[in-house]
């Protein structure tokens, strides 16, 4: 036991040192192992690093509080650089170490792993990204787009714009441009936006931006010429700040720009500063949460002991909280599984899957975890693998983010038929038999 403790301590020191591969605690027989796919290098590192730091810090916080019903967690980072092939390599390298769940942190990697996960019986959590139709647990039995998909994001943005105009009917004849990362991620919202365009009569233009998104002059020349009423930004990394800078250069009002939740954090606006004032973006429930109890717990139980993964001043920022919340969902699925398969035991990937599709995070539980005011309740089933469709908007005032909307809920009357149709199409292509509610474990 003493040697094991020393090994764990050594791994924490290595993580604090900030190595790009970030070696951390390897899985032991009595530890719950969480692989951590990250991108601390490359053009998306400014956004990937705080997410990874938040994710790892939460796992350390769980251990500082005694583990998951006494079961300590272990983890190992693997650098993907946001590249799909490297993400698959990380998956193949780590899956045999007793992996509980993978969080690909990339829609491209998610697409690649969707067919592997059922074979290996390892769930995938894709919180706020991935395949929108994977909400349908009847077909996507191992995918969990917890608390939101890109169809949720696109739907709530259109609802918000309709409300701003005085009603969805007032969108008729309006021009809405989607500036998107030319990848599976950026293309995800297009089907929902096309559906809403048919319903409300607005003109949708789609403008792809090539990875990594630094060069956008031709895109914004088109925007300057067409003068859309609104621009939706589906960017990531340097693409976001580049878009805002081009908007400034071409004179497009930032007040008419709305980003998805991966285009609304500190790294996206800090280089633009006051010039980005008025720009709004969705949040995946949480925003900047400097005063949340879970934030204070991390500062007091992890950083105060010299075990913080990154700089102290990022704790509570948008992407840090995104990673921290993602880790919480991963851990709570295991805690839920223990209620069925045995508290104080290490859960297999298959057992953890049961936990993820039976999540019951009501407000009381969230408050106890330190997430009061940070997240809304999440409740999944074997058919609904998303569990919540609520988001908010925050707006950059030139120096900081601040809330600018009430809670927004995606319209399930629109989403459910689209999800079902897309899932059925996937099932037919892959010859997957749809699972029925009565087939699920109770």
QUITA-V691349 format. One record per residue. N is the residue number from 1. OMEGA is omega in radians with two decimals (* if undefined). Layout:
n=N omega=OMEGA
n=N omega=OMEGA
This chain:
n=1 omega=-3.14
n=2 omega=3.12
n=3 omega=3.12
n=4 omega=3.12
n=5 omega=3.12
n=6 omega=3.13
n=7 omega=3.13
n=8 omega=3.12
n=9 omega=3.13
n=10 omega=-3.14
n=11 omega=3.14
n=12 omega=3.10
n=13 omega=3.14
n=14 omega=-3.14
n=15 omega=-3.13
n=16 omega=-3.13
n=17 omega=3.01
n=18 omega=3.07
n=19 omega=-3.05
n=20 omega=3.08
n=21 omega=3.05
n=22 omega=3.10
n=23 omega=3.12
n=24 omega=-3.04
n=25 omega=3.06
n=26 omega=-3.11
n=27 omega=3.03
n=28 omega=-3.04
n=29 omega=-3.07
n=30 omega=3.12
n=31 omega=3.10
n=32 omega=-3.00
n=33 omega=3.11
n=34 omega=3.01
n=35 omega=-3.12
n=36 omega=3.07
n=37 omega=-3.04
n=38 omega=2.87
n=39 omega=3.10
n=40 omega=3.14
n=41 omega=3.08
n=42 omega=-3.03
n=43 omega=-3.12
n=44 omega=-3.10
n=45 omega=-3.13
n=46 omega=3.10
n=47 omega=-3.10
n=48 omega=-3.08
n=49 omega=-3.13
n=50 omega=3.07
n=51 omega=-3.12
n=52 omega=3.14
n=53 omega=3.12
n=54 omega=-3.14
n=55 omega=-3.09
n=56 omega=3.13
n=57 omega=3.13
n=58 omega=3.09
n=59 omega=3.08
n=60 omega=3.11
n=61 omega=3.10
n=62 omega=3.11
n=63 omega=3.13
n=64 omega=3.12
n=65 omega=3.06
n=66 omega=3.10
n=67 omega=3.13
n=68 omega=-3.02
n=69 omega=3.10
n=70 omega=3.13
n=71 omega=3.12
n=72 omega=3.11
n=73 omega=3.02
n=74 omega=-3.07
n=75 omega=3.03
n=76 omega=3.09
n=77 omega=3.02
n=78 omega=-3.05
n=79 omega=3.13
n=80 omega=-3.05
n=81 omega=-3.11
n=82 omega=3.14
n=83 omega=-3.08
n=84 omega=-3.11
n=85 omega=3.12
n=86 omega=3.08
n=87 omega=3.11
n=88 omega=3.09
n=89 omega=3.11
n=90 omega=3.13
n=91 omega=-3.10
n=92 omega=-3.11
n=93 omega=-3.01
n=94 omega=-3.01
n=95 omega=-3.08
n=96 omega=-3.11
n=97 omega=-3.14
n=98 omega=-3.06
n=99 omega=3.10
n=100 omega=-3.06
n=101 omega=3.03
n=102 omega=2.99
n=103 omega=-2.98
n=104 omega=-3.10
n=105 omega=3.11
n=106 omega=3.10
n=107 omega=3.10
n=108 omega=3.12
n=109 omega=3.11
n=110 omega=3.10
n=111 omega=-3.09
n=112 omega=-3.07
n=113 omega=-3.06
n=114 omega=3.12
n=115 omega=3.14
n=116 omega=-3.05
n=117 omega=-3.14
n=118 omega=3.13
n=119 omega=-3.10
n=120 omega=-3.14
n=121 omega=3.08
n=122 omega=-3.13
n=123 omega=3.06
n=124 omega=2.98
n=125 omega=3.13
n=126 omega=-3.04
n=127 omega=3.13
n=128 omega=3.09
n=129 omega=3.11
n=130 omega=-3.09
n=131 omega=-3.11
n=132 omega=-3.13
n=133 omega=3.14
n=134 omega=2.95
n=135 omega=-3.10
n=136 omega=-3.13
n=137 omega=3.08
n=138 omega=3.12
n=139 omega=-3.11
n=140 omega=-2.96
n=141 omega=-3.07
n=142 omega=3.12
n=143 omega=-3.12
n=144 omega=3.08
n=145 omega=-3.00
n=146 omega=3.04
n=147 omega=3.02
n=148 omega=3.06
n=149 omega=3.12
n=150 omega=3.04
n=151 omega=3.02
n=152 omega=-3.12
n=153 omega=-3.10
n=154 omega=-3.10
n=155 omega=-3.11
n=156 omega=3.08
n=157 omega=3.12
n=158 omega=3.07
n=159 omega=-3.12
n=160 omega=3.13
n=161 omega=3.08
n=162 omega=3.12
n=163 omega=3.14
n=164 omega=-3.12
n=165 omega=-3.13
n=166 omega=3.13
n=167 omega=-3.12
n=168 omega=3.12
n=169 omega=-3.13
n=170 omega=3.09
n=171 omega=-3.13
n=172 omega=3.13
n=173 omega=3.12
n=174 omega=3.09
n=175 omega=3.10
n=176 omega=-3.13
n=177 omega=3.04
n=178 omega=3.03
n=179 omega=-2.96
n=180 omega=3.03
n=181 omega=-3.04
n=182 omega=-3.08
n=183 omega=3.07
n=184 omega=3.11
n=185 omega=-3.06
n=186 omega=-3.11
n=187 omega=-3.05
n=188 omega=-3.06
n=189 omega=-2.99
n=190 omega=-3.14
n=191 omega=3.14
n=192 omega=3.14
n=193 omega=3.09
n=194 omega=3.12
n=195 omega=3.11
n=196 omega=3.11
n=197 omega=3.10
n=198 omega=-3.09
n=199 omega=-2.95
n=200 omega=3.03
n=201 omega=3.05
n=202 omega=-3.12
n=203 omega=-3.12
n=204 omega=3.00
n=205 omega=-3.11
n=206 omega=-3.03
n=207 omega=-3.12
n=208 omega=3.09
n=209 omega=-3.09
n=210 omega=3.05
n=211 omega=-0.06
n=212 omega=3.05
n=213 omega=-3.12
n=214 omega=-3.08
n=215 omega=-3.12
n=216 omega=-3.04
n=217 omega=-3.12
n=218 omega=3.11
n=219 omega=-3.08
n=220 omega=2.98
n=221 omega=3.08
n=222 omega=3.13
n=223 omega=3.12
n=224 omega=-3.13
n=225 omega=-3.06
n=226 omega=3.14
n=227 omega=3.11
n=228 omega=3.12
n=229 omega=3.12
n=230 omega=3.03
n=231 omega=3.03
n=232 omega=-3.07
n=233 omega=3.11
n=234 omega=-3.07
n=235 omega=3.12
n=236 omega=3.11
n=237 omega=-3.05
n=238 omega=3.13
n=239 omega=-3.08
n=240 omega=3.13
n=241 omega=3.10
n=242 omega=3.12
n=243 omega=3.14
n=244 omega=3.11
n=245 omega=3.11
n=246 omega=3.08
n=247 omega=3.09
n=248 omega=-3.08
n=249 omega=-3.11
n=250 omega=3.11
n=251 omega=3.11
n=252 omega=-3.07
n=253 omega=3.09
n=254 omega=3.11
n=255 omega=3.13
n=256 omega=3.14
n=257 omega=-3.12
n=258 omega=-3.10
n=259 omega=2.96
n=260 omega=-3.06
n=261 omega=3.07
n=262 omega=3.11
n=263 omega=-3.07
n=264 omega=3.12
n=265 omega=-3.07
n=266 omega=-3.13
n=267 omega=-3.09
n=268 omega=-3.01
n=269 omega=-2.99
n=270 omega=-3.14
n=271 omega=3.12
n=272 omega=3.03
n=273 omega=-3.06
n=274 omega=-3.12
n=275 omega=3.12
n=276 omega=-3.10
n=277 omega=3.13
n=278 omega=3.11
n=279 omega=-3.12
n=280 omega=3.09
n=281 omega=3.05
n=282 omega=2.97
n=283 omega=3.11
n=284 omega=-3.05
n=285 omega=-3.07
n=286 omega=2.99
n=287 omega=2.99
n=288 omega=-3.00
n=289 omega=-3.09
n=290 omega=-3.04
n=291 omega=-3.14
n=292 omega=-3.13
n=293 omega=-3.14
n=294 omega=3.08
n=295 omega=3.12
n=296 omega=3.10
n=297 omega=3.11
n=298 omega=-3.14
n=299 omega=-3.05
n=300 omega=-3.02
n=301 omega=3.14
n=302 omega=-3.08
n=303 omega=-3.12
n=304 omega=3.12
n=305 omega=3.11
n=306 omega=-3.08
n=307 omega=3.13
n=308 omega=-3.07
n=309 omega=-3.13
n=310 omega=-3.13
n=311 omega=-3.09
n=312 omega=-3.03
n=313 omega=3.08
n=314 omega=-3.13
n=315 omega=-3.11
n=316 omega=3.10
n=317 omega=-2.94
n=318 omega=-3.06
n=319 omega=3.03
n=320 omega=3.13
n=321 omega=3.10
n=322 omega=3.11
n=323 omega=3.13
n=324 omega=3.14
n=325 omega=3.12
n=326 omega=3.10
n=327 omega=3.11
n=328 omega=3.13
n=329 omega=3.12
n=330 omega=-3.11
n=331 omega=-3.07
n=332 omega=3.01
n=333 omega=3.09
n=334 omega=3.12
n=335 omega=3.11
n=336 omega=3.13
n=337 omega=3.13
n=338 omega=3.12
n=339 omega=3.13
n=340 omega=-2.96
n=341 omega=3.06
n=342 omega=3.08
n=343 omega=3.14
n=344 omega=3.14
n=345 omega=3.04
n=346 omega=-3.12
n=347 omega=3.00
n=348 omega=3.09
n=349 omega=-3.14
n=350 omega=3.08
n=351 omega=3.12
n=352 omega=3.11
n=353 omega=3.09
n=354 omega=3.13
n=355 omega=-3.12
n=356 omega=3.12
n=357 omega=3.00
n=358 omega=3.11
n=359 omega=3.12
n=360 omega=-3.12
n=361 omega=3.08
n=362 omega=-3.05
n=363 omega=3.13
n=364 omega=3.13
n=365 omega=3.12
n=366 omega=3.11
n=367 omega=-3.13
n=368 omega=3.12
n=369 omega=3.14
n=370 omega=-3.08
n=371 omega=3.08
n=372 omega=-3.13
n=373 omega=-3.10
n=374 omega=-3.09
n=375 omega=3.01
n=376 omega=3.13
n=377 omega=3.13
n=378 omega=-3.13
n=379 omega=-3.10
n=380 omega=3.01
n=381 omega=-3.13
n=382 omega=3.12
n=383 omega=3.10
n=384 omega=-3.12
n=385 omega=3.13
n=386 omega=2.97
n=387 omega=3.12
n=388 omega=-3.13
n=389 omega=-3.09
n=390 omega=3.10
n=391 omega=3.02
n=392 omega=3.04
n=393 omega=2.92
n=394 omega=-3.03
n=395 omega=3.13
n=396 omega=-3.11
n=397 omega=-3.12
n=398 omega=3.14
n=399 omega=-3.10
n=400 omega=3.08
n=401 omega=3.08
n=402 omega=-3.12
n=403 omega=-3.13
n=404 omega=3.08
n=405 omega=2.94
n=406 omega=3.06
n=407 omega=3.12
n=408 omega=3.14
n=409 omega=3.10
n=410 omega=-3.12
n=411 omega=-3.10
n=412 omega=3.10
n=413 omega=3.08
n=414 omega=-3.05
n=415 omega=-3.01
n=416 omega=3.10
n=417 omega=3.12
n=418 omega=3.12
n=419 omega=-3.11
n=420 omega=-3.11
n=421 omega=-3.13
n=422 omega=3.12
n=423 omega=3.11
n=424 omega=3.11
n=425 omega=3.12
n=426 omega=-3.12
n=427 omega=3.13
n=428 omega=-3.13
n=429 omega=-3.06
n=430 omega=-3.14
n=431 omega=3.12
n=432 omega=3.09
n=433 omega=-3.13
n=434 omega=3.06
n=435 omega=3.11
n=436 omega=-3.13
n=437 omega=-3.12
n=438 omega=3.11
n=439 omega=-3.06
n=440 omega=3.05
n=441 omega=3.09
n=442 omega=*
